[in-house]
């Protein structure tokens, strides 16, 4: 699980699971290029990770839904890194709406960022990892892509598409020594906290019984540094060299113990 000398890109790195992933990789000795659309927070998160060491993180802007932005940012990142060994891709957005009420605008935005963004970043990573002799792509799926989500229909559909893409890319790129897996996290993040703050007491109680009570290990979301970080290090390291095409719940049992 040593990452010394590894060259890694992390998207969605300004906060939450992306920022925790950057910290984990830097602690393991990697050289990381962190990317986000939120430049101020992204620069701060990269600097804070570098201060921890022994690796380092540098920040670049990217809009994962825009092909030109992804192409330019990945090119600049690989020029700085001198190659690419791993991509962690937590970048995503969420919008709440039922199947009856979801708008075309929200549907298209969800698929642009969460699905097209996965495709574009993965394709860019594949190009540079092929030149480097292989590597690891770590996408982010969700339990929402495995079950009905009455209040998040577009998000659920988008994450289901991410799961399918992950398996397809893993099958296509294994010949290039590139493995592609997806993490399905139940991790405490600012986005989760904001959702709780917006919800009514009745909505939060329903969310507890749907999302937290099934978590066998404590009925609470995991910690991004302690519970997610080590898993991200494992999948970026050579220790996971024979694992590909998998959907990996990091959720305390939420997905399977129901």
N, C-alpha and C positions, 0 to 999 in steps of 0.2 A: 504494500500500500504506500510505497515511497513515490513521491512525485517530483523529486529533485531533477531538474533538467526538462521536465515536461512543459510543453507550450500549449496553452489552453485559452479558449475564448469562452466567456460566460455572458449570455444575454439577460436582459431584465435584471441587471446587477445593481440598480440604485437602492433597492431595499428588499426586505422580505427574504424569500428563499434564494433569490439570486445573489444578494449581498452576503448571505450566510455561506453560499457556495464559494464565492470569491475568498472569503476569510479562510475556509477550510483548505482550499487549494494553496493559498499563500503559506499557511501554517505547515503544509506538507512539502513546501519547497518549490512550488511551481512558479513559472512566469506567466501571469494572467493578463489578458486584455479584457477588461469588463466593458459592457456596452449597454446603453439604455437610451430612451428619448428624454429622460429627465437629467439634464446635464449637471446641474448644481449638486443634486443628491448623488449622482453617479461619481462625480469627481471626489466628493467627500468620502463615499464608501470605499473607493479604491485607495485613497490616501490612508484611511483608517486601517485597511487590511495590510498595506505595505508597512505601516508602523509596527504591526505585530510580527511580521517576518516569519521565517527567514527568506521566503520567496518575495515576489513583488507583484503589484498590480498597477496597470495603467488604464486610463479610460478613453473610450472613443464613443462618439454619438452614432446611433443607428436607429432607423425605423424599419423593424423587421418585416413590415408589410409592403415595403417599397423595394423593388428589385435593384434599382440603381444605388440606393442607400446601402443595401446589404453587400452588393458587389464592391463598392468603394471601401466600405468599412472593413470588410474581411481582407481585402487586398492590403490595406494599410496595416492591419493587425498582423498579418503573416509576414509582411516586410519587417516589422518591428521584432516579431518573435523569431524569425528565421525558419519558419515552418509551422506545422500545426499537428498536435497529437490528440487533442480532445476538444469537443464542443459540448458545453452544458447549456441547455436552452429552456430556462424557466419562463421566459418572457410570455405574458399572456394578459388578457383582460377578461372581465366578466360583466354581463348585463343580466338583470333579472326580468323575466317575463314568461308567462304561461304559453303553451302551444297555441292557444286561441288569440293571445294578445301580442305576441312578438312582432315587431315591425320589420319591414324589409331593411331599413337602415341599420337596425341593431343586428339583424341576421348577417348582413353583408360585412359589417364591421367585425363581428365575432369571427367569421371565417377568414377575413383578410388578415387579422393579427394572429389568431391562434392556429389556423391551418395553413394559409399561404405563408405566414411567417416561419412555420416549421419547415415547410418545403424549401423555401428560399435559403434559409440558414443551413439546412442540411445539405442542399446541393452545393453551396459554396464550400462547406466543410469537406465534403466528399472530394471535390477537386483538389484541395490543398493536402488533404490526408493521403490521397493516392500518390501525390508527389513525395510525401514523407514516408511512404511504405506502410501506411495503415493508421488506425486510430480508433477512437471511441466517440460516438455521438450519443448524448444522453438527453432525450426529449422529456417533456412533462405532460403526462396524461392526467387522469382523474377518475375517482370512483364515479363521477358524474357521467363519464363516458361508458359506464357499464350498467347503469340503472336508470330508471325514469327520474327526471327532475321536474316536478310540476311547476316550480317557480323559476327555472333556469333552462328553458327548452333549447335555446340556441347554443348556450355554453355546453350543454350535454351533447348535442349533436356535433359540435366542433371538437370536443375532446374524444368522442368516438372516432372521428376522422383522423385525429392524431394517432390513436392506437393503430388503426388500419395502416396508415402511412408508415409507422415505425416498423411494423412487420414486413411490409413491402420493401422498404429501403434496406432492411437487414438482409432479406433474401437476395436483393439485387447487388449489394455491395460487399457481400462476404468474400467474393473472389478477389477483392482489393484489400483484404485483411482489415476491413472496417466493420466494426460491430455497432449496432444501433439498438438501443433499449429505451424504455420509457419508465420514469418514476411516477407512481401514483401516490401523492403525498396527502397526509392529514396533519399538517404542520401549522402552528400558530404564526400568522403573518399580520402585517398592518391591514391588508385588505380584509381579512377575516374579522379583525377588531372593528373596522369601519362598518362592516355589514351588521354586526351586533349592535353598534351604536345607532344605526338607522332604523332598526327593526323595533316593532312593538314588543311588550312583554310576552304577549301570546305567540308572536312569531318566533321569538327567541326560545320559548319553551318547546315549541314544535321542532325547532332546529336542533335543540339539545337531544331530543329523543331520536331524531333521524340521524344526526351526524356524530354526536359525542358519546351518547350512551352505548352504542355498539363498539366503541373502542375498548377492547378488553384490558389494555394496559393503562388503566387509570381514568377512563371516561373523559379524557381531555386531549386536545391536539398536542402533537409533539413539539419539542424545542428545535428551532431551525439549526442551531449550532451543534447541540449534543446528539440529536436524533437523525437529522438529515445529513449534516456535514460529513460524517464518516462514511455514509453510503455513497455520497457523491465522490469522495476520494477513491473508494473501492472501484467504482465504475470508470473512473478516469485512469486508474492504474493498470499495470500489466496483470494484476491478480485476477481481473475479470476477463482475461483474454479469450476464454472459451464460452462466453455468454453473449448471445445476441438474439434479437427478435422477441425479447421478453417484456412483459408489463409487470413492474416490480412495485407492489404496494409497500409504502413506508408509512404505516397508518395505525400501528398498534392493534391490528386485527379488525379494523373498521370494515374492510371489504369482504373478508371471508367469514368472520365470526358474527353471523347474523341469524 
